[in-house]
Amino acid sequence: MTHVFVAFKIKSGGEELASGGLVVNLTESSVVLENSRTGEILFDMTLSNKIDVGASTWTCSSKRIDIKLKKASDDLNWVVLEQSTSSVQAIPATASTGPRPSYPSSSKVKRDWNSLDKQIDSELSKEKPEGDAALNGLFKQIYERSDEETKRAMIKSYQTSGGTVLSTNWGEVASKDYEGADRPEAPDGQQWASLHK
């Protein structure tokens, strides 16, 4: 892995930071986040290993700050992100580090979370939509697989008829006036209303 990723959730004041209030100071061994408007240091960390400042990037939205730190050496696996008072050494990436660490848990049963994610994705992809969702999915498929003339017919017929007509035949739709003379009957129990005064 060539980069280390750090994300911070913003609980409040995110709009101010996202609109230019955040200053990210990176050195080869530290990350400092500062609110430029108040001068408050939001985060200050000494890194356990060196980074390439020029190749590191960051983004800020109203809800989170994402920092992508480029490792100075791709040959090292970072065991910890922040340098502690005890000496911490990075492990060479070529060294055998044993099994990958799992998520911390108090459960005595070990779970392979990656396979569980794949299983859930597989089950979700097999679910078939029903009712309106199935109908909308069908219309979406027809639209995506159609040529430009068919797409134009679908858009004009649906929009100008107030959602009561959906046609794929441009030859028929091109000359129709669904808002005037060719307006279909309103559905049972409803009536057409004009928004124009």
C-alpha positions as CSV (number, residue, x, y, z in Angstrom):
1,M,0.0,0.0,0.0
2,T,1.4,3.4,-1.0
3,H,-0.8,5.7,1.0
4,V,-2.3,6.0,4.5
5,F,-5.8,7.4,4.8
6,V,-7.1,9.4,7.7
7,A,-10.7,10.6,8.0
8,F,-12.3,13.0,10.6
9,K,-16.0,13.4,11.2
10,I,-17.1,17.0,11.8
11,K,-19.7,17.4,14.4
12,S,-20.4,21.1,14.1
13,G,-19.1,24.1,12.1
14,G,-18.3,22.0,9.1
15,E,-19.7,24.6,6.6
16,E,-17.2,27.2,7.9
17,L,-14.3,24.7,7.5
18,A,-15.4,23.6,4.1
19,S,-15.7,27.2,2.8
20,G,-12.0,27.9,3.3
21,G,-11.7,27.9,7.1
22,L,-9.6,24.7,7.3
23,V,-5.8,24.9,7.1
24,V,-4.0,21.5,6.8
25,N,-0.3,21.8,7.7
26,L,1.7,18.7,6.6
27,T,5.3,18.0,7.3
28,E,7.2,14.8,6.6
29,S,6.4,13.7,10.1
30,S,3.3,15.6,11.3
31,V,-0.3,16.5,10.5
32,V,-1.9,19.7,12.0
33,L,-5.4,20.8,11.3
34,E,-6.3,24.4,12.2
35,N,-9.4,26.6,11.9
36,S,-7.9,29.7,10.2
37,R,-10.8,31.9,11.3
38,T,-10.4,31.2,15.1
39,G,-6.8,30.1,15.2
40,E,-7.9,26.9,17.1
41,I,-5.8,23.8,16.5
42,L,-8.3,21.0,15.7
43,F,-5.9,18.2,15.5
44,D,-2.1,17.8,16.0
45,M,-0.3,14.5,15.4
46,T,3.3,13.3,15.1
47,L,3.3,10.5,12.6
48,S,5.1,7.2,13.3
49,N,6.8,7.2,9.9
50,K,7.7,9.8,7.2
51,I,5.4,10.9,4.4
52,D,5.9,12.6,1.0
53,V,4.2,16.0,1.6
54,G,4.1,17.0,-2.1
55,A,2.2,13.8,-3.0
56,S,-0.2,13.9,-0.1
57,T,-3.7,15.4,-0.5
58,W,-6.8,16.3,1.5
59,T,-10.4,17.3,1.0
60,C,-13.0,18.9,3.3
61,S,-16.8,18.8,3.2
62,S,-19.3,20.1,5.8
63,K,-19.3,16.6,7.4
64,R,-15.8,15.2,7.1
65,I,-12.1,15.8,6.4
66,D,-10.3,13.2,4.4
67,I,-6.5,13.1,4.2
68,K,-4.5,10.9,1.9
69,L,-0.9,10.7,3.1
70,K,1.7,9.3,0.6
71,K,4.2,7.1,2.4
72,A,7.8,8.2,1.9
73,S,8.8,4.6,1.6
74,D,6.4,2.0,-0.1
75,D,8.5,-0.8,1.5
76,L,7.1,-0.2,5.0
77,N,3.8,-1.3,6.6
78,W,2.7,1.2,9.2
79,V,1.8,-0.7,12.3
80,V,0.5,2.5,14.0
81,L,-0.3,5.9,12.6
82,E,0.8,8.1,15.4
83,Q,4.2,8.1,17.1
84,S,4.0,7.2,20.8
85,T,6.5,7.7,23.5
86,S,7.7,4.1,23.2
87,S,9.7,3.5,20.1
88,V,7.7,2.0,17.3
89,Q,9.3,0.5,14.2
90,A,7.6,0.1,10.9
91,I,7.6,-3.5,9.5
92,P,9.1,-4.0,6.1
93,A,6.3,-4.9,3.6
94,T,8.3,-7.9,2.4
95,A,8.4,-9.4,5.9
96,S,5.9,-12.1,6.8
97,T,3.4,-10.5,9.1
98,G,1.1,-13.4,9.7
99,P,-2.6,-13.3,9.3
100,R,-4.3,-10.0,8.6
101,P,-5.7,-8.4,11.7
102,S,-9.5,-8.7,12.2
103,Y,-11.9,-6.1,13.6
104,P,-11.8,-5.8,17.4
105,S,-14.6,-7.8,19.0
106,S,-15.5,-9.2,22.3
107,S,-17.1,-12.2,20.6
108,K,-15.4,-15.5,20.9
109,V,-16.5,-16.4,17.4
110,K,-14.2,-15.1,14.7
111,R,-15.9,-13.7,11.6
112,D,-14.6,-13.1,8.1
113,W,-16.2,-9.7,7.6
114,N,-15.0,-9.4,4.0
115,S,-16.9,-12.6,3.0
116,L,-19.9,-11.4,5.0
117,D,-19.9,-8.2,2.9
118,K,-19.7,-10.2,-0.3
119,Q,-22.6,-12.5,0.8
120,I,-24.8,-9.5,1.6
121,D,-24.0,-7.8,-1.7
122,S,-24.8,-11.1,-3.5
123,E,-28.2,-11.4,-1.7
124,L,-29.1,-7.8,-2.4
125,S,-28.3,-8.2,-6.1
126,K,-30.7,-11.3,-6.3
127,E,-33.7,-9.4,-4.8
128,K,-36.3,-8.7,-7.4
129,P,-38.1,-5.3,-7.2
130,E,-41.9,-5.4,-6.9
131,G,-44.8,-3.0,-7.8
132,D,-43.8,0.5,-8.7
133,A,-40.1,-0.2,-8.3
134,A,-40.4,-3.1,-10.9
135,L,-42.3,-0.9,-13.3
136,N,-39.9,2.0,-13.0
137,G,-37.0,-0.5,-13.5
138,L,-38.6,-1.8,-16.7
139,F,-39.1,1.8,-18.0
140,K,-35.5,2.6,-17.1
141,Q,-34.2,-0.5,-19.0
142,I,-36.3,0.4,-22.1
143,Y,-35.0,4.0,-22.0
144,E,-31.3,3.0,-21.6
145,R,-31.5,0.6,-24.5
146,S,-33.3,2.9,-26.8
147,D,-32.1,5.1,-29.7
148,E,-32.4,8.9,-29.4
149,E,-35.8,9.1,-31.3
150,T,-37.4,6.6,-28.8
151,K,-36.0,8.5,-25.8
152,R,-37.4,11.7,-27.2
153,A,-40.8,10.1,-27.6
154,M,-40.8,8.8,-24.1
155,I,-39.8,12.1,-22.6
156,K,-42.3,14.2,-24.6
157,S,-45.2,11.8,-24.1
158,Y,-44.7,11.4,-20.4
159,Q,-44.0,15.1,-19.5
160,T,-46.6,16.7,-21.7
161,S,-49.4,14.3,-20.7
162,G,-48.8,14.8,-17.0
163,G,-47.5,11.3,-16.6
164,T,-50.6,9.6,-18.1
165,V,-49.0,8.6,-21.5
166,L,-45.7,6.9,-22.2
167,S,-45.0,6.1,-25.8
168,T,-41.9,4.9,-27.6
169,N,-43.1,5.8,-31.1
170,W,-41.7,9.2,-32.1
171,G,-43.7,9.2,-35.4
172,E,-46.9,9.2,-33.3
173,V,-45.7,11.5,-30.5
174,A,-44.1,14.2,-32.7
175,S,-47.4,15.6,-33.9
176,K,-49.5,15.1,-30.7
177,D,-50.5,17.9,-28.4
178,Y,-51.0,16.1,-25.0
179,E,-51.4,19.5,-23.3
180,G,-54.2,20.6,-25.6
181,A,-56.3,18.8,-28.3
182,D,-54.8,15.4,-27.7
183,R,-55.0,15.5,-23.9
184,P,-56.0,12.1,-22.6
185,E,-58.9,11.7,-20.1
186,A,-57.9,12.4,-16.5
187,P,-57.7,9.2,-14.4
188,D,-61.0,8.2,-12.6
189,G,-61.8,10.5,-9.7
190,Q,-59.4,13.2,-10.9
191,Q,-59.6,16.2,-13.1
192,W,-57.1,18.3,-14.9
193,A,-56.1,21.6,-13.3
194,S,-54.3,24.5,-14.9
195,L,-51.3,26.0,-13.2
196,H,-51.4,29.1,-15.4
197,K,-53.6,32.0,-14.6
